[in-house]
Amino acid sequence: MSVLDGKKLKQVTEFTGHSDQTPFALQVNKTNLDDEELIRTVVNKITDGGIAGIIVNTVKRAQALAKLVPKNIDFMLLHSSFLAPTRESQEEKLQQAIGKNGQRPSKMIVIGTQVLEQSLDIDFDVLYTDIARWI
């Protein structure tokens, strides 16, 4: 688990208690890629197929990233500025594509804000995320 303590990022790996969940290794890389580099990196990660997620802190950045996705790659954009009916429709399409029992496309990029983390049961093969922070 990552914890932001003031300006210091701490990694916590030891937890007391018991769990019925199987642990797995998680690779965390701290990078400061500009938007174009980020999209290139994500596209390279799914060259042979897969679903990539990009979660950012602002609607403006999500929209800017969406404009950089190559035309030959399927992508979806989801953020809190969509009107409720549009957002609901986008969430439903996303669930149908990469949710439980979804008809997963061979290659797709999903870009959004923290709304992607709320109440959606979706799976990514690779995920890039901003550290959530107060703006």
VEXNUZA-826550 format. One record per atom (N, C-alpha, C, O): residue in one letter; x, y, z. Coordinates in steps of 0.1 Angstrom, whole numbers, padded with zeros to 4 digits, always signed. Layout:
! VEXNUZA-826550
AXYZ;...
//
This chain:
! VEXNUZA-826550
M+0008-0012+0000;M+0000+0000+0000;M+0009+0012+0000;M+0019+0012+0007;S+0005+0022-0007;S+0012+0035-0007;S+0005+0045+0001;S-0007+0046+0001;V+0013+0052+0009;V+0007+0063+0018;V+0015+0075+0015;V+0028+0075+0016;L+0008+0086+0013;L+0015+0099+0011;L+0014+0106+0024;L+0004+0110+0029;D+0026+0108+0030;D+0028+0115+0043;D+0034+0128+0041;D+0046+0129+0040;G+0026+0139+0040;G+0031+0152+0036;G+0036+0151+0022;G+0028+0149+0013;K+0049+0153+0020;K+0055+0153+0007;K+0063+0140+0005;K+0069+0138-0006;K+0062+0131+0014;K+0070+0118+0014;K+0060+0106+0011;K+0050+0104+0017;L+0064+0098+0000;L+0056+0087-0003;L+0062+0075+0004;L+0074+0072+0002;K+0054+0067+0011;K+0059+0056+0019;K+0052+0043+0013;K+0040+0044+0010;Q+0059+0032+0013;Q+0054+0020+0009;Q+0052+0011+0021;Q+0062+0009+0029;V+0040+0006+0023;V+0038-0003+0035;V+0035-0017+0029;V+0027-0019+0021;T+0043-0027+0034;T+0042-0040+0029;T+0039-0051+0039;T+0035-0062+0036;E+0040-0047+0052;E+0036-0057+0062;E+0023-0052+0069;E+0022-0041+0074;F+0014-0062+0070;F+0001-0059+0076;F-0002-0070+0086;F+0001-0082+0084;T-0008-0066+0097;T-0011-0076+0107;T-0025-0081+0104;T-0033-0075+0096;G-0028-0093+0109;G-0041-0099+0106;G-0040-0110+0095;G-0030-0113+0091;H-0052-0115+0092;H-0053-0126+0082;H-0062-0122+0071;H-0071-0114+0073;S-0060-0128+0060;S-0068-0126+0048;S-0071-0139+0041;S-0062-0148+0041;D-0082-0140+0034;D-0085-0152+0026;D-0080-0149+0012;D-0083-0158+0003;Q-0074-0138+0009;Q-0070-0135-0004;Q-0056-0139-0007;Q-0047-0140+0002;T-0053-0143-0019;T-0040-0147-0023;T-0031-0135-0027;T-0035-0127-0035;P-0020-0134-0020;P-0011-0122-0024;P-0005-0124-0037;P-0003-0135-0042;F-0002-0112-0043;F+0005-0113-0056;F+0015-0101-0056;F+0013-0091-0049;A+0025-0102-0065;A+0035-0091-0066;A+0029-0080-0075;A+0023-0082-0085;L+0032-0068-0070;L+0027-0056-0077;L+0040-0047-0080;L+0047-0044-0071;Q+0042-0044-0092;Q+0053-0036-0096;Q+0049-0021-0097;Q+0039-0018-0104;V+0055-0013-0089;V+0051+0001-0089;V+0063+0009-0094;V+0074+0008-0088;N+0061+0017-0105;N+0072+0025-0110;N+0068+0039-0109;N+0057+0043-0114;K+0077+0047-0104;K+0074+0062-0103;K+0080+0068-0115;K+0092+0068-0117;T+0072+0074-0124;T+0077+0080-0136;T+0070+0094-0137;T+0060+0096-0132;N+0077+0102-0144;N+0071+0115-0147;N+0071+0117-0162;N+0078+0126-0168;L+0063+0109-0168;L+0061+0110-0183;L+0052+0122-0187;L+0042+0124-0180;D+0056+0129-0198;D+0047+0138-0203;D+0035+0131-0210;D+0037+0119-0212;D+0025+0137-0213;D+0013+0131-0219;D+0016+0123-0231;D+0011+0111-0233;E+0024+0128-0241;E+0027+0121-0253;E+0035+0108-0250;E+0033+0098-0256;E+0045+0109-0241;E+0053+0098-0237;E+0044+0087-0230;E+0046+0075-0232;L+0035+0091-0222;L+0026+0082-0215;L+0018+0074-0225;L+0017+0062-0224;I+0012+0081-0235;I+0004+0074-0245;I+0012+0064-0253;I+0008+0053-0255;R+0024+0069-0257;R+0034+0060-0264;R+0037+0047-0256;R+0037+0036-0261;T+0040+0049-0243;T+0043+0038-0234;T+0031+0029-0233;T+0033+0016-0233;V+0019+0034-0231;V+0008+0025-0230;V+0005+0018-0243;V+0002+0006-0242;V+0006+0024-0254;V+0004+0018-0267;V+0014+0006-0268;V+0011-0004-0273;N+0027+0009-0265;N+0037-0002-0266;N+0034-0013-0257;N+0036-0025-0260;K+0028-0011-0245;K+0025-0022-0235;K+0014-0031-0241;K+0014-0043-0237;I+0005-0026-0249;I-0006-0034-0254;I-0004-0037-0269;I-0014-0040-0276;T+0008-0036-0274;T+0011-0039-0288;T+0005-0053-0292;T-0001-0054-0303;D+0007-0063-0284;D+0002-0076-0287;D-0011-0079-0282;D-0016-0090-0282;G-0018-0069-0277;G-0032-0070-0271;G-0032-0067-0257;G-0022-0067-0250;G-0044-0064-0252;G-0046-0061-0238;G-0054-0048-0236;G-0057-0041-0245;I-0058-0047-0223;I-0066-0035-0219;I-0058-0027-0210;I-0053-0032-0200;A-0056-0014-0214;A-0048-0005-0205;A-0057+0005-0199;A-0066+0011-0206;G-0055+0009-0187;G-0062+0019-0180;G-0053+0030-0176;G-0041+0028-0172;I-0058+0043-0178;I-0050+0054-0174;I-0060+0063-0165;I-0070+0067-0170;I-0056+0064-0152;I-0065+0072-0143;I-0057+0085-0139;I-0046+0084-0134;V-0063+0096-0142;V-0056+0109-0139;V-0065+0117-0130;V-0076+0114-0127;N-0059+0128-0124;N-0066+0136-0114;N-0076+0146-0119;N-0084+0151-0112;T-0075+0150-0132;T-0083+0161-0137;T-0090+0157-0150;T-0085+0149-0158;V-0102+0162-0152;V-0110+0160-0164;V-0102+0165-0176;V-0101+0159-0187;K-0096+0177-0174;K-0089+0184-0185;K-0077+0175-0190;K-0075+0173-0202;R-0070+0168-0181;R-0059+0160-0185;R-0065+0147-0192;R-0059+0142-0202;A-0075+0141-0187;A-0081+0130-0193;A-0085+0133-0207;A-0083+0125-0216;Q-0091+0144-0209;Q-0095+0148-0223;Q-0083+0150-0232;Q-0084+0147-0244;A-0073+0156-0227;A-0061+0159-0234;A-0054+0146-0238;A-0049+0144-0250;L-0054+0136-0229;L-0048+0123-0232;L-0056+0116-0243;L-0050+0109-0252;A-0069+0117-0242;A-0078+0110-0252;A-0075+0115-0266;A-0076+0107-0275;K-0072+0127-0267;K-0069+0133-0281;K-0056+0127-0286;K-0053+0128-0299;L-0047+0121-0278;L-0034+0116-0282;L-0034+0101-0286;L-0025+0096-0291;V-0045+0095-0283;V-0046+0080-0286;V-0047+0078-0301;V-0055+0085-0308;P-0038+0070-0307;P-0038+0067-0321;P-0052+0063-0326;P-0059+0056-0319;K-0056+0067-0338;K-0069+0064-0344;K-0072+0049-0345;K-0083+0045-0345;N-0061+0041-0346;N-0063+0027-0349;N-0065+0019-0336;N-0066+0007-0337;I-0066+0026-0325;I-0068+0019-0312;I-0081+0023-0306;I-0084+0035-0304;D-0089+0013-0302;D-0101+0016-0295;D-0098+0022-0281;D-0089+0018-0274;F-0106+0032-0278;F-0105+0038-0264;F-0118+0043-0259;F-0128+0045-0267;M-0119+0044-0246;M-0131+0050-0240;M-0126+0060-0230;M-0115+0059-0224;L-0134+0071-0228;L-0131+0082-0219;L-0143+0082-0209;L-0154+0082-0213;L-0139+0083-0197;L-0149+0084-0186;L-0145+0094-0175;L-0134+0092-0170;H-0153+0104-0173;H-0149+0113-0162;H-0162+0119-0156;H-0173+0117-0162;S-0161+0127-0146;S-0172+0132-0139;S-0180+0144-0145;S-0190+0148-0141;S-0174+0149-0156;S-0181+0160-0163;S-0191+0156-0173;S-0198+0165-0178;F-0192+0143-0176;F-0203+0139-0185;F-0216+0141-0178;F-0217+0140-0165;L-0226+0144-0185;L-0240+0145-0179;L-0244+0131-0175;L-0239+0121-0180;A-0252+0130-0165;A-0255+0117-0158;A-0260+0106-0168;A-0255+0095-0167;P-0269+0109-0178;P-0273+0099-0187;P-0261+0094-0196;P-0260+0082-0199;T-0252+0103-0200;T-0241+0100-0209;T-0231+0091-0201;T-0226+0081-0205;R-0228+0096-0188;R-0219+0088-0180;R-0224+0074-0177;R-0217+0065-0178;E-0237+0073-0174;E-0243+0060-0172;E-0242+0051-0184;E-0238+0039-0183;S-0244+0056-0196;S-0242+0049-0208;S-0228+0045-0210;S-0225+0033-0214;Q-0218+0054-0208;Q-0204+0050-0209;Q-0200+0039-0199;Q-0193+0030-0203;E-0205+0040-0187;E-0202+0030-0177;E-0208+0016-0181;E-0201+0006-0179;E-0220+0016-0187;E-0226+0004-0191;E-0217-0002-0203;E-0215-0014-0203;K-0213+0006-0212;K-0205+0001-0223;K-0192-0004-0218;K-0187-0015-0223;L-0186+0002-0208;L-0173-0002-0203;L-0175-0015-0195;L-0167-0024-0197;Q-0186-0017-0188;Q-0189-0030-0181;Q-0190-0041-0191;Q-0185-0052-0189;Q-0197-0038-0202;Q-0199-0048-0212;Q-0186-0052-0219;Q-0185-0063-0224;A-0177-0043-0220;A-0164-0045-0227;A-0154-0052-0218;A-0148-0062-0222;I-0152-0047-0206;I-0141-0052-0197;I-0146-0056-0183;I-0137-0058-0175;G-0159-0056-0181;G-0164-0060-0168;G-0165-0076-0167;G-0161-0083-0177;K-0171-0080-0156;K-0173-0095-0155;K-0181-0100-0166;K-0192-0094-0169;N-0176-0110-0172;N-0183-0116-0184;N-0184-0107-0196;N-0192-0109-0205;G-0175-0097-0196;G-0175-0088-0208;G-0169-0094-0220;G-0163-0104-0220;Q-0173-0088-0231;Q-0167-0092-0244;Q-0155-0084-0247;Q-0155-0075-0255;R-0144-0088-0241;R-0131-0080-0241;R-0126-0078-0255;R-0124-0088-0263;P-0124-0066-0259;P-0117-0064-0272;P-0103-0068-0271;P-0097-0070-0260;S-0096-0070-0283;S-0083-0075-0282;S-0073-0064-0277;S-0063-0067-0271;K-0077-0052-0280;K-0068-0041-0276;K-0076-0028-0273;K-0085-0025-0281;M-0074-0022-0262;M-0082-0010-0258;M-0075-0002-0247;M-0068-0007-0239;I-0077+0011-0248;I-0072+0020-0238;I-0084+0027-0231;I-0093+0032-0239;V-0085+0027-0218;V-0096+0034-0211;V-0089+0045-0203;V-0080+0043-0195;I-0094+0057-0205;I-0088+0069-0199;I-0099+0076-0191;I-0111+0077-0195;G-0096+0080-0178;G-0106+0086-0170;G-0100+0092-0158;G-0088+0091-0155;T-0109+0097-0150;T-0106+0102-0137;T-0109+0092-0126;T-0112+0080-0130;Q-0109+0095-0114;Q-0111+0086-0103;Q-0125+0079-0104;Q-0128+0069-0096;V-0134+0084-0112;V-0147+0077-0114;V-0145+0063-0119;V-0154+0054-0117;L-0134+0060-0125;L-0131+0046-0129;L-0129+0037-0117;L-0130+0025-0119;E-0125+0043-0106;E-0123+0034-0094;E-0135+0032-0086;E-0135+0025-0076;Q-0146+0039-0089;Q-0158+0038-0081;Q-0169+0030-0087;Q-0174+0033-0097;S-0173+0019-0080;S-0185+0011-0083;S-0184+0005-0097;S-0195+0001-0102;L-0173+0003-0103;L-0172-0004-0115;L-0163-0016-0113;L-0152-0015-0108;D-0168-0028-0117;D-0161-0040-0116;D-0154-0043-0130;D-0160-0050-0138;I-0143-0037-0132;I-0136-0038-0145;I-0122-0042-0143;I-0116-0040-0132;D-0116-0048-0153;D-0102-0053-0152;D-0093-0048-0163;D-0097-0047-0175;F-0081-0043-0159;F-0071-0039-0168;F-0060-0048-0168;F-0057-0055-0158;D-0053-0050-0179;D-0040-0057-0179;D-0029-0049-0175;D-0019-0054-0169;V-0029-0036-0177;V-0019-0027-0173;V-0026-0014-0168;V-0036-0010-0175;L-0021-0008-0158;L-0028+0004-0153;L-0017+0015-0149;L-0007+0012-0142;Y-0019+0027-0154;Y-0011+0038-0151;Y-0021+0048-0144;Y-0032+0051-0148;T-0016+0053-0132;T-0025+0062-0124;T-0017+0073-0118;T-0005+0071-0113;D-0023+0084-0117;D-0017+0095-0109;D-0020+0092-0095;D-0029+0086-0091;I-0011+0097-0086;I-0013+0096-0072;I-0024+0106-0069;I-0023+0118-0072;A-0035+0101-0063;A-0046+0111-0060;A-0041+0121-0050;A-0034+0118-0040;R-0045+0133-0052;R-0041+0144-0043;R-0051+0155-0043;R-0060+0156-0052;W-0051+0163-0033;W-0060+0175-0032;W-0054+0185-0042;W-0042+0188-0041;I-0063+0191-0050;I-0058+0201-0059;I-0062+0215-0054;I-0060+0225-0061;
//
